[in-house]
């Protein structure tokens, strides 16, 4: 069945929105953090564990599933939900981010993108039509338009040309979209340029999509100021009754600032990636359990956390597992980190209900980042 979204409340002091997604008889509230399951699995975790963390939508990756096991096999299994045994909503990205990281600039044409398969070196062509066809077969609940992902350093002129091509690709993708139970999102680009974000948003809205994503905001070389400008400039021109999704955002302050600017959905691989390197997210900031000071620390990662790891295990034990490269250590930290970001959005929702999100942000920043944060 198709997702149904409605805005329940708008905060008076900010552009933050409290929303509800109705899916398969269940209600999922927004703003929401979405765990990433690139290859039809959130690394080291089971779908049951993901649901126990109160997760809603999770992500999978079109490019990776196209290569392995192939969209036809997933389709024959009954679609992604049955293939991976997850009965909550699933979003698939278009594969664009991965493809553009593998392609040379000269291989980006009006038809699509020519690039080398990162597994065996074969040459592949991904077009807007092909990306949508794959996502239709994967049978996710939300599919993403195929867009160009230019670097943050790209010139204004190049970004304008890139946006115009992305809009043409979006039109082609919408025509190719055949899965009536699947929402299709358009993607807004334009760097930190207000004129380009406005142009991209208005032209994408003209095509008409079920929701809208803000792309180009998770670049390692992009400043916080530019990121927040991109949020602001994009949401100013997006419909109020449609879902808004900031792609690749997982830093706590960026989620809070994104919500303040009217964004509903966020995703990032960071919680599981940090976990594999021994890092844990806490209300007092990020900690590294590889540090010697945790060797005899027999307290939970966080006394404020209700996750499985914090209920049953200590920092000393998890440090031991990480030092020994035992997978269970990465599992426990992944559970904790994902739950931390889901809990963050739960607290954000409560703050929106009370019209106190700006106050919540200030308190969170002081505790998490310290007095010197700017």
N, C-alpha and C positions, 0 to 999 in steps of 0.2 A: 504494500500500500504506500501511497505517496505521503511524505511528511506534510504536516500542516503547522504553520507558524503564525503566532500572533504576539504583538507587543501588549503587555499587560500594564506597564507603568513606565513613564519617563521621569527621570529625576529632575527636580526643579532647578538645581544649581549647575548641572552639567548636561551633556548629551547622552548620558548613560541610560540604557533601557533594560527593563526586566521583561523577559519574554518567555513564551512556552512553545515547545515543539510537541505536537501530538503524533505519536508513532505507534502503530500496532496496539492501540489501547492504553499506552503508557504516556505519561507526561514527563518531559525533560525540560528543565528550566535553563534559560540563558541569562547572563553570559556563561559560557562553558569552555573548559579546557578539554581538548580532544587528544587522547593518547595516540601515538603513531605506531601502526602495525604494518610496516613497509611491505613485507612479503607475506601478508595475510597472517601475521602474528606480531604481537607486541613482544619485543625481545625478552626471552626467558620466562614469560608469564602466560598463564592459561586464560581463556576467556572468562572462566568462573572467577578468577582472581581480579580481573579487570572490572567485572560487574560488582564485586564486593567493595571496590573502592568508590562506588557510586558513579562510575563513568557512564557517559551517554554515547555520543558519536565517537567512533574510532576511525582512523585513516588507514588506507592501503594505497600502494603505489602502482599506477598503470604500467609504467615502463618496466619495472622489475617483474610484475606478474605476466606481462606480455612475453618476456624472455623465459621465465620459469614460473609455473609449469606451462604457461600458455593460456590465453583466455578461453580457448575451446574446452580444455580440460576442466577449468573452473565452471564453465557453463554446463558441461555434462554432469558435474557434481551437484548441480542445482543452484549455482551462483555462490558468491562469496560467503553469504550467511551460513549456508549448509556446509560449504567446503571447510570453513574454519570454526564452525559451531558457535557463532556469535549471533544472538537474536536481537541485539540492539541496532541502532542505525549505523551505517557505514558510509564514509565519504571516500571516493577515489580521486586523487589528483590526476592531472592530465599526462604526466610524464615529462612535461616541458622543462622543468627545472633540471632534471637529470640529463635530458637530451642536450640541452644547451651547454651544460658543463662538459660534454663530450664532443661537441661540434666545433668546427672552425668557422669564423665569421663568413667566409666565402661559401660555406655550405648551407647558409640560411637563404632560402629562395621563397618566391611567392607560393610555390607548391607545398613546401614544408621544410623539414630539416633532415639533411643527410649526415649520418654520423656512424662511428664504429661501435659495434656491440662491445661493451667493456669485458664480456666474458670470453669471447673467441675472436674478436677483431673483424667479424663480418660487417659489411656495409649494410645499413638499414636506413629506410626513409620513413619518418613519422610525419603524417599530415594531420590537419584538423579532423578530417573524416575518419582516418584510421584510429586516432585517439578516442573519438567518440564511439566508434564501432567496438573497440576493445572494452570500454567502460560499459557500454550497453550489455555486452556478454557477461562481464563480471557481475552485473546486476546489483551494483551499489545503490544506495538511496540518494546520494548526491554525486553527480559527475561534474568535472571541471572542464571549462573550455580550454582549448590548446592555445597558449599564448607565448610570445617571445619573452624571455627573461633577460633583459639587458642589464649590464653591470651598473652599479650606482655611479661609476665614474663616466658613463656615457654622456656625450654632449647633448645639449638641448635639441639640436637638429636631428641627431640620430634617434633620440627618444621619440620625437614627433613621427619620424618615418616608421619606427618600430610599433608605435601605438596604432598608426593607420593600418599597418599589416595585421596586427593583432585583432583589430576590429573586423577586418575582412575575414580573417580566420574564424572569428566568433560567429559571424553570419553563416559561414560554410558549416561550422560544427553544429549550429542549431538546426540547419536543414537536414543534417545527417542523423540527428538524434531521433531514435525510434522507440526508446523504452518509456512507455507512458507512466510507469510507476516510479520513475527516476527523475529527481529534480536536476536541472542544469544551471550551473552558476556561470556568470560572466566575470571577467577579471579586469580590474582597473590598474593601469600602470601610469608612469609619469615621473618617477623620481620624487624630488622635493619641490618640483615646479608647480605652482598653483594653476597656471594656465593649462598645463598638460594634464594634470589630474582632473581638472574640470572638463576638458575636452574628452578625455578618455571615459570618464564617468557618464557624461551626457550621451555620448555616442553609443556606449555599451547599453545604457538603459533604453535607448531607442529600439535596439534589437529586441529587448524584452526577455529577461531571464527570471528564474525562480528565486535567485539570490545573487549576491555580488561579493566578490573577493577583492581584497586589496593586496596586490602583488608588489614585488620589488622593495619590501620593507625588512627583509631578513638578510641583507647583505652585510658581510663582516666589516666592510669598509664604510658603512653608513653611520653617521652620528645619530645620537638619540634625538637631537633637535630635528634632523631631517626626517627621521622615522615618524616622529609625532606630527610634523608638518604633513607628511604623506597621509597619515590617518585622517587629520583634520580636513585637508583639501579634498580627499576622496568622499568621506561620509557627508560632506556638505551638499553633495549632488546626487546622493543615492536615495531611493524610495524609503520612506519610513516603515513601510509594512513588509519589507523583505529582509531576510537574514543578511548579515554583513560579517565577513570572515577575513581576518588578518592572517595571511599564510606564513607559517614558520616562526611564530612568536611564542617564546616560552620563558623569557626572563620575567620574574614576578612584576617588577616595576613597569615593564612594557605592557603587560596584560592590564594592569590597573590603568595606565595612561590611555591604552586603547579603548577600554570600556568608557572612560571619561569622555572620549571623543566619539562614542556611539557604535562601537564594535561589539558583536555578539559571540563570535566563535574564534578560538585560537588553537593552534597545534604546534608541536615541536618535538624533535627527537631528543632534546637535551636531558630530560629526566632519566632515561635509560642509559644514555651515553655517559652522563655524569656518574651514574651508579657503577658502570663498568670500570671507572677509574677511581672508585672509592669515595666519591663525593656525595654528601647528603645535604638536602635543603632543610633548613630549620627557620623558625620565626626570628632567630637571632643571627641569621645569615648562613651562608654555605660553609660546611665544615669538611675537612679531609680526614677520613678515618685511617688513612695510612700514617698519620702523625703519631709519634711515640707517646704523646700524652694520653692517648686512648687505650693504651696497652692493658691498664687495670681499671678502666672505666666501666663499671658494671651497672650503669644506668642506661635506659633506652635512648635511641637517637634523639627523641623529643618527648618530654613528659606531656606535652600538649597535643600529641598526635594519637589518633585512634586506629592507625593502620595495624595490620597483622604483625609487621616487623617490630613496631614499637611496643606492642602488647606482650610479645613473647621473647625478644632477644635484646642483648646488650651491645653497646658500642665495642666493648672488648672482644666479644665473640665475632661480630661482623668484621672487625679489623683483622682478626685471625684468619677468617675466611678469605678476605681480600688479599692479604699477604701471601696466602697459600694458593691463590688463583682458583679457589673453589667457586663454582658457578652459583652455589647457594648464596654467597655473599652478594653477588651482583643482583640476584633475584630479590633478596630482601631490601636492598637499597632502591631497586627499581620500584618495588611496591610502595616504599615510603615516599620516594620523590614524586611519583605520579599522584599518589594520594595528597601530597602537599599542595600540588598545583590545582587539583580538583577542589580541595578544601578552600584554597585561596578564592576560587570563583564562587564557592558557596558563601564565603564571608562577604565578598563583593555584592552578591545578590541581596544579602541581609542589609548591607549598608545602603543600597539603592532604595530598598523598602522604607528606610528611615530617612532618606534624603541626606545621608551623612558620608557619601563616598569620598569627598575631599578631605574630611577629617580622618577617615579610615586610611587614606593614602599617606597622610602626614605621619600618623602613628606607626604604620607599617614600615615606612621608609626609615624612620629614626631607629627602629629596633633592628631591622634587617641590614641596612646599609651603614648605619652610624650617623653621627652628627655632621660629618664632613661631606656627606653626599650632596651633589649638585645636579 
